[in-house]
Amino acid sequence: MDFKALETFIWISRLGSFRAAAERLNTTQPSISARIASLEQELGVKVFDRSGRKATLTRTGRDLLEYADRLISLRNEMVATVVDPTAIQGTITLGVVETIAHTWLPTLIERLAQTFPAISLELDIDISVNLRERLVNRELDAAFLMGPISQPEIVNLPLSTYQLIWLASPKSGLVGKTLTFDDLGRIPIITFPHNSRPHIDLEALFHGTNVRPRIHSSSSLATIVRMAANGIGICALPIEIVRRELNTGELCRLESDIRLPDLYFTASFPAGTDSILARAMCDLAVVVANEADMTQNT
């Protein structure tokens, strides 16, 4: 039994087309078709109905899928147990939010190269809501994002938790005073995109008050920092992101009793047949994140 053909069969069943499976497996559609034809010839049955726009499993194909999942999972378990980590090969498509990209991600990449030198990374920096959708759709192998993802097929490992602090330019006139809701109603607040967790938490902060804040949003962390440093408004970010600006005096930390919820990040990946590389990398990410947290707290 050809494991590559079984993996191809599984990906087509997940993605619904030979073309999508070819893109996911970084190969050609004729190659995908050849693998399935070989599998069907070996088994003597048809596993896909290709008469419609999507490749749908036949009744026999649905039965095969359960066994294929178990076979690939068992193979991956064997590899994880007995194979030298330096011999593990493959490419991981990893989605990462900017907060992590600007903190301990470089350390993880170095550690990954030392532990699994034959693994390659394809990095995609994006906001959590986009990464979540792509991960659920199996367009990513793993993602470091604001989590957890509440889907039964997704595994979530806890990473870093960051406290948000209020920040503004020293020219804002807010330095040295205690920030109030009235201040937040007078000065624009710069935050993450509209459908992100920080933006939603910020809007919830004003429920039950008479304050109607002006909120500017950006998907770029660097843009948020620069807008605040230029005096356009105030922002709430983890101190780990703005240490340079605090050291140079471009931004100042504001005192306030008004707290926003912490940012909670997870290493998330789909459970199942092909998660061996993603699981190994996410386990390593947990170690690196914990080390970074301990360094920050000492």
Buried (B, 14 or more C-beta within 10 A) or exposed (E): EEEEBBBBBBBBBBBBBBBBBBBBBEBEBEEBBBBBEBBBEEBEBBBBEEEEEEBBBBEBBEEBBEEBBEBBBEBBEEEBEEEEEEEBEBEBBBBBBBBBBBBBBEBBBEBBEEBBEEBEBEEBBBBBBBBBEBBBEBBBBBBBBBBBBEBEEBBBBBBBEBBBBBBBBBEBEBBEEEBBBEBBBEBBBBBBBEEBBBBBBBEEBBEEEEBEBEBBBBBBBEEBBBBBBEBBBBBBBBBBBBEEBBEEEBBBEBEBEBEBBEBBBBBBBBBBBBBBBBBBBBEBBBEBBBEBBEEBEE
